[in-house]
């Protein structure tokens, strides 16, 4: 299994790492730490040095209750981020975290190789057709509503069945627009209670029915730190534990804040699986 990232083939035979580069003021864990181009560059340099395979750039905070920024502002921040990163790290594989089709189009024109859409094409009706034209890998995530209110929309008839229906419907739309490389993201923390998040994690193998790469983004999230009665800053150990579980359940991409630790988890997991054969 491979992803074609602007001509670069990334093998998913072994799980890979998507390092988070939040170019924002209010992301839940590191908001404001990298909201200047010099600190963003330092962040990307660290992510790459520690072994990140993909850098995921976001200009809009999407934690529960967060508010949006304007399309103009998002475009400006994404454009300047892509340009300076590729100037200093021309071989970096960049993903852009956006739900806006116009931002996705601009980002790919500037050099991004992948689009990571938290809305799964539900916030902007033009996104699916735009991805079809751009011909880049697309991360299709499940959520219940926009970040400002998603924590209020956690009612499901049957959570896993409803998610499978959502993905099936969206994958059919993507197929009709000739999108080839699609990644499934269950959307941990997006429109789900803590208990529901753990239910999804326990049932990750259900999403294997689509025979597509599975991305897991649980790094330092509330399902970890609230369960442990701690803070995002103290949630690294819990993150590592759940990353190991997610890998055993079939995750092929880990979206993380802490690349070194995730890389070690993958390496040990590879030894574990190889020893069983």
C-alpha positions as CSV (number, residue, x, y, z in Angstrom):
1,X,0.0,0.0,0.0
2,X,1.4,3.4,-1.1
3,X,0.5,7.0,-1.1
4,X,1.4,9.0,-4.2
5,X,2.5,12.4,-2.8
6,X,3.3,14.5,-5.8
7,X,5.3,11.8,-7.4
8,X,6.9,10.6,-4.2
9,X,5.7,7.1,-3.2
10,X,5.3,6.7,0.5
11,X,5.0,3.0,1.6
12,X,2.5,2.2,4.3
13,X,3.8,-1.3,4.8
14,X,5.1,0.0,8.0
15,X,3.1,2.7,9.9
16,X,4.2,6.3,9.2
17,X,4.1,9.5,11.2
18,X,2.3,12.7,10.4
19,X,3.9,15.5,12.5
20,X,1.6,18.3,13.7
21,X,2.7,21.9,12.9
22,X,0.0,24.2,14.2
23,X,0.4,27.7,12.8
24,X,-2.3,28.9,15.1
25,X,-2.8,31.0,18.3
26,X,-5.2,28.7,20.2
27,X,-4.7,25.0,19.3
28,X,-5.5,22.9,22.4
29,X,-1.9,21.8,23.2
30,X,0.6,24.0,21.5
31,X,-1.5,27.0,20.3
32,X,0.7,30.1,20.1
33,X,4.0,28.2,20.3
34,X,4.5,28.3,16.6
35,X,2.5,31.2,15.4
36,X,5.5,33.1,13.9
37,X,7.3,31.9,10.8
38,X,10.7,31.5,12.7
39,X,9.2,29.3,15.4
40,X,7.2,27.4,12.8
41,X,10.4,26.6,10.9
42,X,12.1,25.5,14.1
43,X,9.1,23.2,14.8
44,X,9.3,21.7,11.3
45,X,13.0,21.2,11.6
46,X,12.5,19.2,14.8
47,X,9.7,17.2,13.3
48,X,11.8,16.2,10.3
49,X,14.9,15.5,12.4
50,X,12.9,13.1,14.6
51,X,11.6,11.2,11.7
52,X,8.3,12.7,10.6
53,X,7.2,11.3,7.2
54,X,4.5,14.0,6.6
55,X,4.2,17.5,8.0
56,X,0.6,18.5,8.6
57,X,0.1,22.3,8.6
58,X,-3.0,23.8,10.1
59,X,-3.9,27.5,10.4
60,X,-7.3,27.1,12.1
61,X,-7.8,25.7,15.6
62,X,-10.3,22.8,15.6
63,X,-10.6,21.8,19.2
64,X,-14.1,21.6,20.7
65,X,-15.6,25.0,21.1
66,X,-13.0,26.8,18.9
67,X,-14.0,29.5,16.6
68,X,-13.2,29.9,12.9
69,X,-11.0,32.4,11.1
70,X,-11.7,34.0,7.8
71,X,-11.0,32.3,4.5
72,X,-8.7,35.2,3.6
73,X,-6.7,34.8,6.8
74,X,-6.4,31.1,6.5
75,X,-5.2,31.4,2.9
76,X,-2.6,33.9,3.9
77,X,-1.2,31.9,6.7
78,X,-1.2,28.6,4.8
79,X,0.5,30.2,1.8
80,X,3.3,31.8,3.8
81,X,3.8,28.6,5.8
82,X,4.1,26.4,2.7
83,X,6.5,28.8,1.0
84,X,8.9,29.2,3.8
85,X,8.9,25.5,4.8
86,X,9.6,24.4,1.2
87,X,12.2,27.1,0.8
88,X,14.2,25.6,3.7
89,X,13.1,22.0,3.4
90,X,12.4,21.4,-0.3
91,X,12.0,17.6,0.2
92,X,9.4,17.9,3.0
93,X,6.1,16.2,2.3
94,X,3.4,18.7,3.3
95,X,-0.2,18.0,4.2
96,X,-2.6,20.9,4.8
97,X,-5.3,20.7,7.4
98,X,-8.3,22.6,5.9
99,X,-12.0,22.1,5.2
100,X,-12.1,24.9,2.6
101,X,-11.9,23.9,-1.0
102,X,-10.3,27.2,-2.0
103,X,-7.6,26.8,0.6
104,X,-7.0,23.2,-0.5
105,X,-6.6,24.3,-4.2
106,X,-4.2,27.2,-3.3
107,X,-2.2,24.9,-1.0
108,X,-1.6,22.3,-3.7
109,X,-0.6,25.0,-6.1
110,X,1.9,26.2,-3.6
111,X,3.4,22.7,-3.1
112,X,1.3,20.8,-0.6
113,X,1.1,17.1,-1.4
114,X,-2.0,16.1,0.6
115,X,-5.2,17.5,2.0
116,X,-6.4,16.6,5.5
117,X,-10.1,17.6,5.9
118,X,-11.6,17.4,9.3
119,X,-15.1,17.7,7.8
120,X,-14.9,14.8,5.4
121,X,-16.3,17.1,2.7
122,X,-19.3,18.3,4.7
123,X,-18.4,21.9,5.6
124,X,-17.7,22.9,2.0
125,X,-19.7,21.3,-0.8
126,X,-17.0,22.1,-3.3
127,X,-14.3,20.1,-1.5
128,X,-15.0,16.6,-3.0
129,X,-15.0,17.9,-6.6
130,X,-11.9,20.0,-5.9
131,X,-10.0,17.0,-4.6
132,X,-11.0,15.2,-7.7
133,X,-9.4,17.9,-9.8
134,X,-6.3,18.2,-7.7
135,X,-5.4,14.5,-7.7
136,X,-3.7,14.4,-4.3
137,X,-4.3,12.1,-1.4
138,X,-7.2,13.1,0.7
139,X,-7.7,12.3,4.4
140,X,-11.5,11.8,5.0
141,X,-12.4,12.4,8.6
142,X,-15.6,11.9,10.5
143,X,-17.2,14.6,12.6
144,X,-20.7,15.5,13.6
145,X,-20.6,19.3,13.2
146,X,-18.3,22.3,13.1
147,X,-15.8,22.6,16.0
148,X,-17.7,25.3,17.8
149,X,-20.7,23.0,18.4
150,X,-19.5,19.5,17.7
151,X,-19.2,18.6,21.4
152,X,-23.0,19.2,21.6
153,X,-23.7,16.8,18.8
154,X,-22.8,13.3,20.1
155,X,-26.1,11.5,19.6
156,X,-25.9,8.4,17.3
157,X,-28.3,5.5,16.6
158,X,-25.3,3.2,16.5
159,X,-21.9,5.0,16.5
160,X,-19.8,2.5,14.5
161,X,-22.6,1.8,12.0
162,X,-23.3,5.5,11.6
163,X,-19.6,6.1,10.9
164,X,-19.4,3.3,8.4
165,X,-22.4,4.7,6.6
166,X,-20.9,8.2,6.5
167,X,-17.6,6.9,5.1
168,X,-19.3,4.7,2.6
169,X,-21.4,7.6,1.3
170,X,-18.4,9.9,1.1
171,X,-16.2,7.3,-0.6
172,X,-18.8,6.8,-3.3
173,X,-18.7,10.6,-3.9
174,X,-14.9,10.5,-4.1
175,X,-15.0,7.5,-6.4
176,X,-17.3,9.4,-8.8
177,X,-14.8,12.3,-9.0
178,X,-11.9,9.8,-9.6
179,X,-10.0,10.4,-6.3
180,X,-7.6,7.6,-5.9
181,X,-5.6,7.9,-2.7
182,X,-8.0,8.2,0.3
183,X,-7.1,7.9,4.0
184,X,-9.8,7.1,6.6
185,X,-9.7,9.1,9.9
186,X,-12.3,8.2,12.6
187,X,-12.0,11.7,14.1
188,X,-11.2,11.1,17.7
189,X,-12.5,14.0,19.7
190,X,-14.7,15.3,17.0
191,X,-18.3,15.0,17.9
192,X,-17.7,12.2,20.3
193,X,-17.7,11.8,24.1
194,X,-14.8,10.3,25.9
195,X,-16.6,7.0,26.1
196,X,-17.5,7.1,22.4
197,X,-13.8,7.8,21.5
198,X,-12.7,4.6,23.4
199,X,-15.5,2.7,21.7
200,X,-14.2,3.7,18.3
201,X,-10.7,2.8,19.3
202,X,-11.8,-0.6,20.5
203,X,-13.6,-1.1,17.2
204,X,-10.9,0.3,14.8
205,X,-10.8,-2.9,12.8
206,X,-14.3,-2.3,11.7
207,X,-13.0,0.4,9.3
208,X,-10.7,-2.2,7.6
209,X,-13.8,-3.1,5.5
210,X,-12.9,-0.1,3.2
211,X,-9.4,-1.5,2.6
212,X,-7.9,2.0,2.9
213,X,-5.1,3.4,5.1
214,X,-6.3,4.3,8.6
215,X,-5.1,7.5,10.3
216,X,-5.4,7.9,14.0
217,X,-5.1,11.3,15.7
218,X,-5.3,10.9,19.4
219,X,-2.1,12.7,20.5
220,X,-2.6,14.4,23.9
221,X,-6.4,14.6,23.4
222,X,-9.0,14.9,26.1
223,X,-9.9,11.2,25.9
224,X,-6.4,10.7,27.4
225,X,-5.8,13.6,29.8
226,X,-9.3,13.7,31.2
227,X,-9.4,10.0,31.8
228,X,-6.1,10.3,33.6
229,X,-7.2,13.4,35.4
230,X,-4.3,15.4,34.2
231,X,-3.4,17.9,31.4
232,X,-2.4,17.8,27.8
233,X,1.1,18.6,28.8
234,X,1.2,15.5,31.0
235,X,-0.5,13.2,28.5
236,X,2.5,11.8,26.6
237,X,2.6,8.5,28.4
238,X,-1.1,7.9,27.8
239,X,-0.7,8.9,24.2
240,X,2.1,6.3,23.7
241,X,0.0,3.6,25.3
242,X,-3.0,4.3,23.0
243,X,-0.7,4.6,19.9
244,X,0.5,1.1,20.6
245,X,-3.0,-0.1,20.8
246,X,-4.0,1.7,17.6
247,X,-1.1,0.1,15.7
248,X,-2.2,-3.3,16.9
249,X,-5.7,-2.5,15.6
250,X,-4.5,-1.5,12.1
251,X,-3.5,2.2,12.2
252,X,-1.1,3.0,9.3
253,X,-0.6,6.7,10.0
254,X,-0.2,8.3,13.4
255,X,-0.8,12.1,13.6
256,X,1.3,13.2,16.5
257,X,2.9,16.1,18.4
258,X,5.7,13.9,19.7
259,X,7.5,12.3,16.8
260,X,10.4,10.6,18.5
261,X,8.2,8.7,20.9
262,X,5.8,7.7,18.2
263,X,8.7,6.5,16.0
264,X,9.9,4.3,18.9
265,X,6.4,2.9,19.4
266,X,6.2,2.0,15.7
267,X,9.7,0.4,15.8
268,X,8.8,-1.7,18.8
269,X,5.5,-2.7,17.3
270,X,7.3,-3.9,14.1
271,X,9.5,-6.2,16.2
272,X,6.4,-7.4,18.0
273,X,4.6,-8.3,14.8
274,X,7.6,-9.8,13.1
275,X,8.3,-12.0,16.1
276,X,4.8,-13.5,15.8
277,X,5.5,-14.8,12.2
